[in-house]
Amino acid sequence: MNLYDDAVLVLKGYEDQEELRQAYLDHLAAHPDGMWKACHAGHVTASALVVDPSRGRVLLTLHRKLQMWLQMGGHCEPEDTSLQAAALREATEESGIAGLRLLPGGPVRLDRHPIPAPCHWHFDVQYAVVAPPGAVQEISDESLDLRWFAYDEVADVADESVVRLLEATRARL
């Protein structure tokens, strides 16, 4: 199974956000290249919120280009075998933490957001990963900063999409 087929299966199995989920499926049906950054109509991305439930905190990155506190994530790569593999790869690369574990149950949320031209939309499939005990982060080239925030601090530093992702993640935990 290729990444496109995996994405379609994941989205068909996702039971929340019905209207948005259908928009993702419609986008992929209309754009066979809709998994890739080269698709200027928009493309699917994969992200993951890094959580440490034992300490009630999340790891956010201060995105270099957007200068916003966000979850880890980004574009799918040809070597990614699945959306969840892409999300785990991005979380590992951007956090520097080995041994992250995907929260079971598939995607936690979907978030479609506009981005500057030449592309127009990111169709983000959002997962959550649990950090191992004693995890120490290491900043990547994609970040200006990397920092742990208590659950109740996230609304003060991040936008609504991150707050909603945290709420959905906590409900799943």
PyMOL commands that set and color helices and strands:
alter all, ss='L'
color gray80, all
select helices_A, chain A and resi 3-13+18-30+83-95+151-157+160-172
alter helices_A, ss='H'
color red, helices_A
select strands_A, chain A and resi 43-52+57-63+69-70+72-75+101-102+109-114+121-130+143-150
alter strands_A, ss='S'
color yellow, strands_A
deselect
rebuild
show_as cartoon
